[in-house]
Each structure stands twice: as C-alpha cells, then as structure tokens.
Amino acid sequence: MKKILLAMTAVAAMTGSASAADLGARPYVKAPMAAPVANWTGFYIFGGGGGGLWNADSNVNSTGVVGPFGSFGPAGTALTRDQRLGGSGWFGTVGLGYDWQVSPSWVIGAFADGQFGDIRGSLSDPFLGTEGREKLRTSYAAGARLGYLVAPNVLSYVNAGYSGSEWSGTTQTSIFLPGTGAAQTTTGSFHRDGWFIGGGVENNLNIFGISAPGWFMKTEYRSTFYNRISLPTTFAAGNTFLAPAGSLTGDAITFKPWTQTISTSLVYRFNWSGPVVAKY
C-alpha cells in the first residue's frame, strides 16, 4: 500500500513540474495613458472681419432756439414720435487678449479689440422733412470672457464689457424734393459709450487636419447698446436765404443706437505647443 502511495505522489509531482514548464512568461502590459491636456493660458492676437447692422430709436425735439420758422417750443419738447432707423454693412477687426485656464474645463480672460468699416444707414428729420446718411465709422471694446472647453482644442465662451463708438455727421436733403441735390441741414459727428454682451466658439485649426500649432479660428456674435444723444440740426450752405449757414434750425434729432455684429477671426496663441500627453 505504501509503495502505491509513493508512486502516485511521484507521478503528481512530475506532472505539476511539466505543466509549469509549459507556461510562458507573464506578458508586460503598459498602464493606460492619460487623456491629452491642452493649456490655454497665455497671450494671443487676432484679426478678421464680418458683417453687422445697427438700429436706432429716434425722434425730434425742440432746442428752444427761435429760428427762421419761429419757435418750436421749450427745449426738449417732443416734435415727433419715436421711429426706428437702421443700417448695415461690413467691417474689419483686430485685437489682443490674455487667457487663464483655471481648471481642466474652464477658461477666463480679458481682451481689447477695435472694429473699422462701413456700417451705414439713414438719419432723418421728419419734422423738417430731411434725410441723410449716417455711418458707424469705428468701435472699440474692452471686456472679459468666460469659456468652457467642450473639447481640449475647442472653447465655447461668453463675453461682456465696455464699448465706445465714433459716428459720422450727416448732410440732409429734402425728402419732399428728391433729386434736387440741394443741401438743407446738417448734423455733426459724435461719440457714444455703451456696453456689449456676446459669445462665440474658438478652436485650434488642427481640428480640420491642418498642422498649424498656435493657430486658431474664432467666430463671435456681439450685441452692443449705446446711450442716447441729441443732435442739433443746422442750416447748410446753399440755404442762406433762410438763415446763415451753421445757424440752428430750432430742432434736434435724438439717436439711441444698438448694434449687432458677427465676425470670424484668425487667432495666434504665443504659448501654444499642442496638447501635452501625461506620463504613464
């Protein structure tokens, strides 16, 4: 009996050794790699263009001045009801800014930019029956933005801040006598301050399969609201039979503009070197 047990034990030992010898070495497996991380902190510059329009609430008030037509009443007396004026056109834009990536998903920043172009419409004086062309010459803004990274290379953001603007003067001719070419009245150029709110999307150009480290594209919508101004109308040259050129007519056109713009810009980020892959 003992001989049988010893024989069985020897056979089991030899079988186990042979099975262990047949097993291969344990393969080496790398640890999973961390997701790419892009750093948005740093300075950037941009330039581009777009289209825009302005709308303005406007009416005519008395200036309290006695003109060749007599007095239109005390200063500030409304002579017409509010009407909505408007214009449209194109513009170019340039700017710079700085962003801070405060977490893996959130970016905050500050920026300044300027817009210049040809966004024009009509400014009219329905009380005197005249109309002229009004142009938004330039605007400039400084503000802050808050963005969320929907992907490591794509930033969706909102922004807001201060805006200033420069508007042309007008030379107005008679609405009732079109085509005569006679200048009737003028209004002066003016400056307006206001505030804006907007938003957009900015993405690295590598998203389209282009190898362009540091280069981005952004598309942005902006809505800007400016304060109301009162523009006294004066007689123009060619109307000296009514009053000397430059003298007040006795009324003023009020103008409260609101602009909307959409722009696309090419952006260059000085610190951008592509996504950084964490060690594993």
C-alpha positions in Angstrom: 0.0 0.0 0.0 2.8 2.4 0.9 4.5 1.6 -2.4 1.4 2.6 -4.3 1.0 5.9 -2.5 4.7 6.8 -3.1 4.3 6.0 -6.8 1.2 8.2 -7.1 2.9 11.1 -5.3 5.9 11.0 -7.6 3.7 11.0 -10.7 1.8 14.0 -9.5 5.0 15.9 -8.7 6.4 15.3 -12.2 3.1 16.3 -13.9 3.0 19.6 -12.0 6.5 20.4 -12.9 5.9 19.7 -16.6 2.8 21.9 -16.6 4.6 24.8 -15.0 7.4 24.5 -17.5 5.0 24.7 -20.4 3.6 28.1 -19.2 5.0 31.2 -21.0 6.4 34.2 -19.1 3.8 36.8 -18.0 3.4 39.5 -20.7 4.3 43.1 -19.9 1.3 45.4 -20.1 1.6 49.3 -20.1 -0.5 51.3 -17.8 -3.3 53.2 -19.5 -2.3 56.6 -21.0 -3.8 59.8 -19.6 -6.0 61.8 -21.9 -4.3 64.7 -23.7 -4.4 68.0 -21.9 -4.2 71.4 -23.7 -3.0 74.6 -22.0 -5.0 77.7 -22.8 -3.1 80.1 -20.5 -1.2 82.9 -22.4 -1.4 85.9 -24.7 -3.0 85.9 -28.1 -3.7 88.3 -31.0 -6.3 88.1 -33.7 -7.6 89.8 -36.8 -10.6 89.2 -39.1 -13.8 90.6 -40.4 -17.6 90.3 -40.5 -20.9 91.9 -41.1 -23.1 94.0 -38.9 -26.2 96.2 -38.6 -27.3 99.0 -36.4 -30.8 100.1 -35.3 -31.6 103.3 -33.5 -34.7 104.8 -31.8 -35.0 108.4 -32.9 -37.4 111.4 -32.6 -37.2 115.2 -33.0 -37.2 117.6 -30.1 -37.2 121.4 -29.9 -33.9 123.1 -28.9 -35.8 126.2 -27.6 -34.0 128.3 -30.2 -36.0 130.8 -32.3 -35.2 130.2 -35.9 -36.5 131.5 -39.2 -39.5 129.3 -38.8 -40.2 130.7 -35.3 -40.0 128.8 -32.0 -40.8 125.1 -31.8 -41.5 125.4 -28.1 -39.4 125.0 -24.9 -36.2 122.9 -25.2 -36.9 119.2 -25.0 -40.5 119.4 -26.4 -41.1 116.3 -28.5 -42.0 117.3 -32.1 -42.3 113.8 -33.5 -42.9 110.3 -32.2 -40.1 107.7 -31.8 -39.2 105.9 -35.0 -36.8 103.0 -35.7 -33.9 103.7 -38.0 -31.3 101.2 -39.3 -28.2 100.4 -41.3 -26.0 97.5 -42.3 -22.5 96.8 -43.8 -19.1 95.2 -43.3 -16.1 95.7 -41.0 -12.6 94.5 -40.1 -11.4 93.8 -36.6 -8.1 93.4 -34.7 -7.4 92.7 -31.1 -5.4 91.1 -28.4 -6.0 89.3 -25.1 -4.9 87.0 -22.3 -6.5 83.8 -21.0 -6.1 81.8 -17.8 -7.1 78.1 -17.7 -8.3 77.9 -14.1 -9.3 74.2 -14.3 -9.3 71.4 -16.8 -12.6 72.6 -18.3 -12.8 76.4 -17.5 -11.0 79.4 -19.0 -11.3 83.1 -18.1 -9.7 86.0 -19.9 -9.5 89.7 -20.7 -9.3 91.3 -24.1 -9.5 94.5 -26.1 -10.4 95.0 -29.8 -11.4 97.5 -32.5 -13.7 97.4 -35.5 -13.5 99.7 -38.5 -15.5 99.6 -41.7 -18.7 100.8 -43.4 -21.9 100.1 -41.5 -24.3 102.9 -42.7 -28.0 103.8 -42.8 -30.3 106.7 -42.7 -30.8 109.5 -40.2 -33.9 111.6 -40.8 -35.7 114.7 -39.5 -39.4 114.1 -40.2 -40.3 117.5 -38.7 -38.3 119.4 -41.3 -38.7 116.7 -44.0 -34.9 116.0 -44.5 -32.8 112.8 -44.5 -29.1 112.0 -44.7 -26.7 109.0 -44.5 -25.4 108.1 -41.0 -22.3 105.9 -40.7 -20.7 103.9 -37.8 -17.0 104.6 -38.5 -15.3 102.7 -35.8 -16.0 101.0 -32.5 -13.7 99.6 -29.8 -14.2 97.4 -26.8 -12.6 96.1 -23.6 -14.0 93.2 -21.6 -13.8 89.8 -20.1 -14.8 86.4 -21.2 -15.7 83.1 -19.6 -15.2 79.9 -21.5 -15.9 76.1 -21.2 -13.8 73.6 -23.0 -16.2 71.3 -24.9 -13.0 69.5 -26.2 -9.3 70.1 -25.4 -8.9 72.2 -28.5 -12.4 73.8 -28.6 -13.5 76.7 -26.4 -17.1 77.9 -26.1 -17.4 81.3 -24.4 -19.5 84.3 -23.4 -18.1 87.8 -23.1 -19.2 91.3 -21.9 -17.7 94.7 -21.3 -17.4 98.4 -22.3 -17.7 99.7 -25.9 -17.1 103.1 -27.5 -18.1 104.2 -31.0 -17.5 107.0 -33.4 -20.2 108.1 -35.8 -20.2 110.4 -38.9 -22.1 113.6 -39.3 -24.9 113.9 -42.0 -25.8 116.3 -44.8 -29.5 116.1 -45.1 -31.6 116.9 -48.1 -35.3 117.3 -48.6 -37.5 114.2 -48.6 -40.2 116.1 -50.4 -38.0 117.4 -53.2 -35.8 114.3 -54.1 -33.1 114.6 -56.7 -32.7 118.4 -56.4 -29.2 117.9 -54.8 -29.8 120.9 -52.5 -28.3 120.6 -49.1 -30.8 121.6 -46.5 -29.4 120.8 -43.0 -26.5 119.1 -41.3 -25.7 117.2 -38.1 -22.3 116.9 -36.5 -20.2 113.8 -35.9 -20.4 112.3 -32.4 -19.1 109.7 -30.0 -21.1 107.3 -27.9 -20.3 105.0 -25.0 -22.1 101.8 -24.1 -21.8 98.2 -23.2 -21.8 94.8 -25.0 -22.6 91.2 -24.5 -21.8 88.3 -26.8 -20.4 84.9 -27.2 -18.6 82.5 -29.6 -16.5 79.4 -30.3 -12.8 79.2 -30.7 -11.0 76.1 -32.0 -7.4 75.1 -32.9 -7.0 74.7 -36.7 -5.6 71.2 -36.1 -9.2 70.1 -35.7 -9.5 70.2 -39.5 -6.5 68.0 -40.1 -4.2 71.0 -40.6 -0.9 71.1 -38.8 -0.8 74.7 -37.5 0.5 74.9 -33.9 -0.7 78.0 -32.2 -3.2 79.0 -34.9 -6.9 79.2 -34.0 -10.1 80.4 -35.6 -13.0 82.0 -33.7 -16.5 83.1 -34.7 -18.3 85.5 -32.4 -21.7 87.3 -32.1 -21.9 90.6 -30.2 -24.8 92.9 -29.3 -23.9 96.5 -28.2 -26.1 99.1 -26.6 -25.2 102.8 -26.7 -26.6 105.9 -24.8 -29.0 108.3 -26.5 -27.7 111.6 -27.9 -29.4 114.8 -29.1 -28.1 116.1 -32.4 -29.0 119.8 -33.1 -29.6 120.4 -36.8 -28.0 123.4 -38.5 -28.6 125.1 -41.9 -26.2 124.0 -44.6 -24.5 126.2 -47.2 -27.0 126.9 -50.1 -29.8 127.8 -47.7 -28.7 131.2 -46.7 -32.0 132.7 -47.9 -33.5 131.1 -44.8 -30.6 131.7 -42.3 -26.8 131.9 -42.3 -25.1 128.5 -42.8 -24.3 126.9 -39.5 -27.1 128.5 -37.5 -29.5 126.3 -35.6 -32.8 125.3 -37.2 -34.6 125.1 -33.8 -34.9 121.3 -33.6 -32.6 118.4 -32.7 -32.7 114.7 -33.7 -32.3 112.2 -30.9 -30.4 109.0 -31.6 -30.0 105.9 -29.5 -28.2 103.1 -31.4 -28.0 99.4 -30.9 -25.5 97.3 -33.0 -25.3 93.6 -33.8 -22.2 92.0 -35.4 -21.0 88.6 -36.4 -17.2 88.2 -37.1 -14.7 85.4 -37.9 -11.1 85.9 -36.9 -7.8 84.1 -37.2 -6.1 83.9 -33.8 -2.5 83.2 -32.9 -1.6 82.0 -29.4 2.0 82.6 -28.4 2.2 79.9 -25.8 0.5 77.1 -27.7 2.6 73.9 -28.5 -0.2 71.4 -28.9 -1.7 69.0 -26.3 0.7 67.7 -23.7 0.5 64.0 -23.0 0.9 63.0 -19.4 3.5 60.3 -18.4 2.2 56.8 -17.7 
